[in-house]
Amino acid sequence: MYHKKRYQLPLAMMLTFLIITGCSAYSRSAPQESSPAREIRAAENKQNRQNQHPQNNLSPIPSILSESYRGIFEEAVRTDTTDTLETAARLVERIGESGYPAVDCQNQVNMVNGDRAVDFCRQAKAGKQAELTIFSVEYSGGLTQYDLQADAGELSVTRSYYHFEDGELKQKNTCTYPADFWEYTEEGYLLFCGSYFSQEYYIYAVNDVTACTALRVEPLDEEYRQMNRKYILPVGYGLNNLFLTDWNEQDIGQLDVYDLFDKLYLLVWGEAVPYRMDENLGVGAVYRIPGEEFEQVIRTYLHIDRETLRSKAVYFPEEGVYEYKPRGLHEAESADVPYPEVTGCRKNSDGTFTLTVNAVYMRNNTSKAFSHEVVIRPLEGERFQYVSNRVIPSQDNFDPVWRRERLTKEQWEEFYGEN
């Protein structure tokens, strides 16, 4: 059953939403400047623009790699596997055969020739002069080349992006910028962040582009990676709070069961939840979902009784249905969300096991925004349940600033009208 509530969405708010959703997750704008400052800034950057576009004297390394890249990528195109982890791993390995450090852009594959990157980081940290070329494999046929130069503790970055077309890697853009921040972290990450001028982006946002990069240098145990892909990554930190708040089977605390329904529906049924927001951004959609369907999704992955679940949602016992309102415009979250990384595992006496997980937050230049412990109960076959989550206390923990709670009943009625 589906109901709609309508209200007039202000034009300015609609434009803001379109701008936000159109921004790349890999760039952000710097603080805006006054109009005179913008003009001065544009004039100062006029000469620098020559360095923001492909140059003929750049390193010819990608042309050397094109031949070795071709066989793997053409096979991936034939088998429709260009965006898979397996293809990325093969490409990383192939680049490594040329002697260069390489990793995938999502840090899901251990870096090859990482010892060269470690040596560079140590020299740079010591204030020595050092150079390094490192590659990051994209999941769309792209390849990013970072040419790093360190001197007196400062880091200069030249980033070039290539895409595989017509049997070769073709350069699409390049930029050079000083790193405003860089660090080789205890967790084994090379982080750097800086800003550069882009004519296209400047016209759009009247700001420089800020680029933040996180490259895992130190290897991670493959068993931990597999656990991460199975238990943690499918839920992640966006649009839910399963791993952001403390809870257990005796007290599920502040868990948002509606967000869990959205996330777990895909795991249970292999497709996204069909109860979606209205195409008209000014319309609030309301569904009534059969109790058995809603409860099956949640209780497949959490051992929670029906009474507790119904107390955490809007349930109509006479009809045996749950009210469900999909997230709308006012509940959209930032695209800048950390990603999880399992770094430890211990077995418990009751047959469960506890995973230690770090939240890697590239946009905040940290490889450990916070750590948490997730208890997993394995079941028959490949099935399992989440037993608890505990955020490990630390003064260094970042608040989940990307998190946006769902509207309260009063807020929803204010925007969309009463039911």
Secondary structure, 3 states (H helix, E strand, C coil): CEEEEECCCCHHHHHHHHHHHHCCCCCEECCCCCHHHHHHHHHHHHHHHHHHCCCCCCCCHHHHHHHHHHHHHHHHHHCCCCCCHHHHHHHHHHHHCCCCCEEECCCCCCCECHHHHHHHHHHHHCCCCEEEEEEEECCCCEEEEEEEEEECCEEEEEEEEEEEECCEEEEEEEEEEECCEEEECCCCEEEEEEEECCHHHHHHHCCCEEEEEEEECCCCCHHHHHHHHHHHCCCCCCCCCCCCCCEECCCCCCCCHHHHHHHHHHHHHCCCCCCCCCCCCCEEEEEEEEHHHHHHHHHHHECCCHHHHHHCCCEECCCCEEEECCCCHHHCCCCCCCEEEEEEEEECCCCCEEEEEEEEEHHHCECCCCEEEEEEEECCCCCEEEEEEEECCCCCCCCCCCCCCCCCHHHHHHHHCCC
